[in-house]
């Protein structure tokens, strides 16, 4: 079958991309699941453990603009498949790392591979589904975040408890090598295929210039700015939450991983689906519905996340952690839908790349290491994590400003 003869199959393509996204987040969150046995074997400080996550983010956000440029011009299938192979190799090599420097390099490699996939896949989905169905499709794609992350935490911590932390990375790396080329079963849609725009808007323009032009769109700028603050909080939260439960509330490594992973998959699945559904209904009644969902979720997350880290009662802290996760995942679909819909269709891969670059450069590139540094300096991880809810205050302010702006129709962007 030739490339042109392959069917579009929107639903099947969405399922394939979502499955790969699940694997993406499984590999990404393994480090958080094995921090305690890794620290015990290698003798790393908390700051060094946080820096390993920073290394992943360096590989991720530094290469995202390159893949964004290529994603607006080249075969998306090939770029995605190459990314899956690279991150899978990086995961396997992490399991063989014997020194801090080698682990840093391997985590950079994982980030580089995931940058290709994370930058290009949402634009492909946007071209498969019309605007009325797009937010729900993107919400389905991002269901892989809680499910993949939860599998990473639960299975990673369980394997580490019985076979050592290295086995967790070896177990996770091989599936990616097998599944990398599944998208060659499908044909790519033309860019802008599901939007009513003229040929000039759908045709890729000067790629590098796109990155400067993106910031002339106020709604795009506010979406990404608020997302950056939220990502700062999420990055520190994702890496340190299981260790927080272990140190502050006396849970075992396996118990902490099971609770955090199980809660993550339930709250993430429900919140992403409910948030996508409610945001779509809200958007039908009000053109700022997506933005209002973002603002509401951030406002509610601030007091709940502070309570999660300050309460001494283990059950109360766990309940607030679960509520925090629900609220952080609630706007997942609308965030990414707005990133794609607040710019011209020809800029979509570039818009996603610029978003990835920004949210990680100014967000979770720093937060895991900052939390680790503050923990080392204060001797209290419980005090160190309080910086994370403060970032959500910034996110709420920016998204409230976004909700006050009227959207521009795609044909007028």
TIKOL-268157 format. One record per residue (C-alpha): residue in three letters; x, y, z. Coordinates in steps of 0.25 Angstrom, whole numbers, plus 2048, in hexadecimal, padded with zeros to 3 digits. Last residue first. Example, Ala and Ser with C-alpha at 12.3 -4.5 7.8 and 13.67 -1.06 7.14 Angstrom:
# TIKOL-268157
- code	px	py	pz
- SER	837	7FC	81D;
- ALA	831	7EE	81F;
END
This chain:
# TIKOL-268157
- code	px	py	pz
- UNK	7E9	88D	833;
- UNK	7DD	891	82C;
- UNK	7D9	883	826;
- UNK	7DB	87D	834;
- UNK	7D0	886	83A;
- UNK	7D7	890	845;
- UNK	7D3	88D	854;
- UNK	7CE	898	85D;
- UNK	7D8	89A	869;
- UNK	7D3	89A	878;
- UNK	7D5	88B	879;
- UNK	7E4	88D	876;
- UNK	7E5	897	881;
- UNK	7DF	88D	88B;
- UNK	7EA	883	885;
- UNK	7F5	88C	889;
- UNK	7F0	88E	897;
- UNK	7EE	87F	899;
- UNK	7FB	87B	894;
- UNK	802	885	89D;
- UNK	7FB	87F	8A9;
- UNK	7FE	871	8A4;
- UNK	80D	875	8A6;
- UNK	80B	877	8B5;
- UNK	805	869	8B6;
- UNK	813	864	8B2;
- UNK	81C	86C	8BB;
- UNK	815	864	8C7;
- UNK	81D	858	8C2;
- UNK	82A	85C	8CA;
- UNK	823	85D	8D8;
- UNK	81E	84F	8D7;
- UNK	82C	84A	8D2;
- UNK	832	84F	8DE;
- UNK	841	850	8E1;
- UNK	840	85F	8DE;
- UNK	84C	85F	8D4;
- UNK	84B	851	8CF;
- UNK	83C	852	8CD;
- UNK	83E	860	8C6;
- UNK	848	85A	8BD;
- UNK	83E	84E	8B9;
- UNK	833	858	8B7;
- UNK	83B	860	8AE;
- UNK	840	854	8A7;
- UNK	832	84F	8A4;
- UNK	82D	85D	8A1;
- UNK	838	862	897;
- UNK	835	85B	88A;
- UNK	827	85A	88E;
- UNK	823	868	88B;
- UNK	82B	873	884;
- UNK	832	86B	879;
- UNK	828	860	87A;
- UNK	81C	868	878;
- UNK	823	870	86D;
- UNK	829	866	865;
- UNK	81C	85D	865;
- UNK	814	869	861;
- UNK	81D	86D	856;
- UNK	81C	85F	851;
- UNK	80D	85F	852;
- UNK	80C	86C	84A;
- UNK	817	867	840;
- UNK	80E	85B	83D;
- UNK	802	863	83C;
- UNK	807	86F	834;
- UNK	801	86C	827;
- UNK	7F3	86B	82E;
- UNK	7F4	87A	832;
- UNK	7F6	87C	841;
- UNK	7EC	87C	84D;
- UNK	7E6	86E	849;
- UNK	7F2	865	84B;
- UNK	7F6	86B	859;
- UNK	7E7	86C	85C;
- UNK	7E5	85D	85A;
- UNK	7F1	85A	862;
- UNK	7EC	861	86E;
- UNK	7DE	85D	86C;
- UNK	7E1	84E	86C;
- UNK	7EA	84E	879;
- UNK	7E0	858	881;
- UNK	7DB	84E	88C;
- UNK	7E9	847	88D;
- UNK	7EE	851	898;
- UNK	7E1	851	89F;
- UNK	7E0	842	8A0;
- UNK	7EF	841	8A5;
- UNK	7EC	84B	8B0;
- UNK	7DF	843	8B4;
- UNK	7E8	837	8B6;
- UNK	7F3	83E	8BD;
- UNK	7E8	844	8C6;
- UNK	7E3	836	8C9;
- UNK	7F1	831	8CC;
- UNK	7F3	83D	8D6;
- UNK	7E6	83A	8DD;
- UNK	7EA	82B	8DE;
- UNK	7F8	82E	8E3;
- UNK	7F4	839	8EE;
- UNK	7FF	843	8EE;
- UNK	7F9	84C	8E4;
- UNK	802	856	8DE;
- UNK	806	850	8D0;
- UNK	7F8	84C	8CC;
- UNK	7F2	859	8D2;
- UNK	7FA	861	8C9;
- UNK	7F6	859	8BD;
- UNK	7E7	85B	8C1;
- UNK	7E8	86A	8C3;
- UNK	7EF	86C	8B5;
- UNK	7E7	862	8AD;
- UNK	7DA	869	8AD;
- UNK	7DF	875	8A6;
- UNK	7E7	86D	89C;
- UNK	7DB	865	898;
- UNK	7D2	871	896;
- UNK	7DC	878	88E;
- UNK	7DE	86D	884;
- UNK	7CF	86A	883;
- UNK	7CD	879	880;
- UNK	7D7	878	875;
- UNK	7D0	86D	86E;
- UNK	7C2	874	86F;
- UNK	7C7	881	869;
- UNK	7BE	880	85D;
- UNK	7B2	87E	867;
- UNK	7A7	874	865;
- UNK	7AE	86A	85C;
- UNK	7BB	86C	864;
- UNK	7B4	868	871;
- UNK	7AF	85B	86B;
- UNK	7BD	858	865;
- UNK	7C4	85C	873;
- UNK	7BA	853	87A;
- UNK	7BE	847	871;
- UNK	7CD	84A	871;
- UNK	7CD	84C	880;
- UNK	7C5	840	883;
- UNK	7CE	837	87A;
- UNK	7DB	83D	880;
- UNK	7D5	83D	88E;
- UNK	7D0	82E	88E;
- UNK	7DD	829	888;
- UNK	7E6	831	890;
- UNK	7DF	82F	89D;
- UNK	7DF	81F	89B;
- UNK	7ED	81E	895;
- UNK	7F3	827	89F;
- UNK	7ED	821	8AB;
- UNK	7F2	814	8A7;
- UNK	800	819	8A4;
- UNK	801	821	8B1;
- UNK	7FB	816	8BA;
- UNK	803	80B	8B3;
- UNK	810	813	8B3;
- UNK	80F	817	8C1;
- UNK	80C	809	8C6;
- UNK	818	803	8BE;
- UNK	821	80E	8C4;
- UNK	81C	80B	8D1;
- UNK	813	816	8D8;
- UNK	818	81E	8E4;
- UNK	80F	82A	8E2;
- UNK	81A	835	8E0;
- UNK	825	82C	8DA;
- UNK	81E	822	8D1;
- UNK	812	82B	8CE;
- UNK	81C	836	8CA;
- UNK	824	82C	8C2;
- UNK	818	828	8BA;
- UNK	814	837	8B8;
- UNK	823	83B	8B4;
- UNK	824	839	8A5;
- UNK	815	83C	8A0;
- UNK	813	848	8AA;
- UNK	820	84F	8A6;
- UNK	81D	84E	897;
- UNK	80E	851	899;
- UNK	811	85E	8A1;
- UNK	81A	863	896;
- UNK	810	85E	88C;
- UNK	805	866	892;
- UNK	80E	873	891;
- UNK	812	870	882;
- UNK	803	86D	87F;
- UNK	7FF	87A	883;
- UNK	80A	881	87A;
- UNK	806	877	86F;
- UNK	7F7	87B	86F;
- UNK	7FA	889	871;
- UNK	804	88A	865;
- UNK	7FA	882	85C;
- UNK	7EF	88C	860;
- UNK	7F7	898	85D;
- UNK	7FC	894	84F;
- UNK	808	89C	84C;
- UNK	810	891	853;
- UNK	80E	887	848;
- UNK	815	890	83E;
- UNK	823	88E	844;
- UNK	822	87F	843;
- UNK	81C	87F	835;
- UNK	828	886	82F;
- UNK	82F	879	831;
- UNK	825	872	828;
- UNK	823	87B	81D;
- UNK	815	877	819;
- UNK	80E	86A	818;
- UNK	801	86B	80F;
- UNK	7F4	86A	817;
- UNK	7F3	879	818;
- UNK	7F6	87C	80A;
- UNK	7ED	871	805;
- UNK	7E1	877	80B;
- UNK	7DB	873	819;
- UNK	7CF	86A	81D;
- UNK	7D7	861	826;
- UNK	7D7	852	826;
- UNK	7E2	850	81B;
- UNK	7EB	85B	821;
- UNK	7F7	853	81E;
- UNK	7F4	848	814;
- UNK	7F1	83B	81B;
- UNK	7FC	831	81E;
- UNK	7F9	823	819;
- UNK	7F9	817	822;
- UNK	800	809	824;
- UNK	80D	811	825;
- UNK	808	815	833;
- UNK	80C	808	839;
- UNK	81B	80B	836;
- UNK	81F	80D	845;
- UNK	818	802	84B;
- UNK	823	7F7	84C;
- UNK	82E	801	851;
- UNK	824	807	85A;
- UNK	820	7FA	861;
- UNK	82F	7F8	865;
- UNK	832	803	86E;
- UNK	828	801	879;
- UNK	82D	7F4	87F;
- UNK	83C	7F9	87E;
- UNK	838	806	885;
- UNK	831	7FE	891;
- UNK	83C	7F4	891;
- UNK	846	7FF	895;
- UNK	83E	802	8A2;
- UNK	840	7F5	8A8;
- UNK	839	7E8	8A6;
- UNK	82E	7E7	8B1;
- UNK	82C	7F5	8B6;
- UNK	831	7FB	8A9;
- UNK	827	7F3	8A1;
- UNK	81C	7F7	8AA;
- UNK	820	806	8AA;
- UNK	821	806	89A;
- UNK	813	7FE	899;
- UNK	80C	808	8A2;
- UNK	813	815	89E;
- UNK	815	812	88F;
- UNK	807	80D	88E;
- UNK	801	819	894;
- UNK	809	822	88B;
- UNK	804	81B	87F;
- UNK	7F6	81B	884;
- UNK	7F6	82A	889;
- UNK	7FD	82F	87C;
- UNK	7F7	825	872;
- UNK	7E9	82C	874;
- UNK	7F0	837	86C;
- UNK	7EC	831	85F;
- UNK	7DE	830	864;
- UNK	7DE	83E	867;
- UNK	7E3	841	859;
- UNK	7D8	83A	853;
- UNK	7CE	841	85C;
- UNK	7D3	84F	859;
- UNK	7D3	84B	84A;
- UNK	7C5	847	848;
- UNK	7BE	854	845;
- UNK	7CB	85A	83F;
- UNK	7CC	84F	835;
- UNK	7D4	842	837;
- UNK	7E0	83D	830;
- UNK	7E8	849	82E;
- UNK	7E8	84C	83D;
- UNK	7ED	83E	83F;
- UNK	7F9	840	837;
- UNK	7FC	84D	83E;
- UNK	7FB	846	84B;
- UNK	806	83C	847;
- UNK	811	845	842;
- UNK	817	84B	84F;
- UNK	814	840	859;
- UNK	81A	835	84F;
- UNK	827	83D	84C;
- UNK	829	842	85A;
- UNK	828	834	85F;
- UNK	835	830	858;
- UNK	83D	83B	85D;
- UNK	838	839	86B;
- UNK	83C	82B	86B;
- UNK	84A	82F	866;
- UNK	84B	839	871;
- UNK	848	82E	87B;
- UNK	853	826	875;
- UNK	85D	831	877;
- UNK	85A	834	885;
- UNK	85A	826	889;
- UNK	869	825	883;
- UNK	86D	831	88B;
- UNK	867	82C	898;
- UNK	86E	81E	897;
- UNK	86B	810	894;
- UNK	860	811	889;
- UNK	85B	804	884;
- UNK	84C	806	887;
- UNK	84D	814	881;
- UNK	852	80D	874;
- UNK	845	806	872;
- UNK	83D	814	874;
- UNK	846	81B	86A;
- UNK	844	810	860;
- UNK	835	811	862;
- UNK	836	821	860;
- UNK	83E	81F	853;
- UNK	835	815	84D;
- UNK	828	81D	850;
- UNK	82E	82A	84B;
- UNK	832	823	83E;
- UNK	823	81E	83C;
- UNK	81E	82C	83F;
- UNK	827	832	835;
- UNK	824	828	82A;
- UNK	815	829	82C;
- UNK	815	838	82C;
- UNK	81B	839	81E;
- UNK	822	846	81C;
- UNK	81E	855	81C;
- UNK	816	85A	828;
- UNK	81C	84E	831;
- UNK	82A	852	82D;
- UNK	829	860	833;
- UNK	822	85A	83F;
- UNK	82C	84F	840;
- UNK	837	859	841;
- UNK	82F	862	84B;
- UNK	82E	855	854;
- UNK	83C	852	854;
- UNK	840	85B	860;
- UNK	833	858	867;
- UNK	834	849	868;
- UNK	843	847	86A;
- UNK	844	851	874;
- UNK	837	84C	87B;
- UNK	83E	83E	87C;
- UNK	84A	844	883;
- UNK	841	84C	88C;
- UNK	83C	83F	891;
- UNK	84A	83A	894;
- UNK	84C	847	89B;
- UNK	841	844	8A5;
- UNK	849	838	8A9;
- UNK	855	840	8AA;
- UNK	84F	84A	8B3;
- UNK	849	83F	8BC;
- UNK	857	83A	8BE;
- UNK	85C	82E	8B7;
- UNK	862	821	8BE;
- UNK	861	818	8B2;
- UNK	85A	80C	8B8;
- UNK	851	813	8C3;
- UNK	84E	81F	8BA;
- UNK	849	816	8AE;
- UNK	841	80D	8B8;
- UNK	83A	81A	8BD;
- UNK	838	821	8B0;
- UNK	832	815	8A9;
- UNK	824	819	8A6;
- UNK	828	828	8A2;
- UNK	832	822	898;
- UNK	827	81A	891;
- UNK	81F	826	88E;
- UNK	824	829	880;
- UNK	824	81A	87B;
- UNK	815	819	87F;
- UNK	812	827	879;
- UNK	817	823	86B;
- UNK	811	815	86C;
- UNK	804	81B	86E;
- UNK	807	825	862;
- UNK	809	819	859;
- UNK	7FC	813	85D;
- UNK	7F5	821	85B;
- UNK	7FC	822	84D;
- UNK	7F7	814	849;
- UNK	7E9	817	84E;
- UNK	7E8	824	847;
- UNK	7ED	81E	83A;
- UNK	7E2	813	83C;
- UNK	7D7	81E	83E;
- UNK	7DC	827	832;
- UNK	7DD	81B	828;
- UNK	7E5	823	81E;
- UNK	7E6	817	814;
- UNK	7F3	813	80E;
- UNK	7F2	815	7FE;
- UNK	7FB	821	7FE;
- UNK	806	819	806;
- UNK	806	80E	7FC;
- UNK	800	800	800;
END
